[in-house]
């Protein structure tokens, strides 16, 4: 392998590693409402105990429903985090 290509590969690997750590929570969870994981986490409050309530808080509603299990998981994880804070 040419040293220039090796350096380019190494630089790309470092770039990917740094960006994967800082952008992990920008994953789109709900395509229908274009909601990212971070949007959902930020909207969680202690009184929100279901995915439906979280969507209501955001002014949205479920459409296709494929995101419901993951949204519910986020709600439960955030509830635990908020109780521990």
Secondary structure, 3 states (H helix, E strand, C coil): CCHHHHHHHHHHHHHHHHHHHHCHHHCEEECCCCEEHHHHHHHCCCCCCCHHHHHHHCCCCCCCCCCHHHHHHHHHHHHHHHHHC
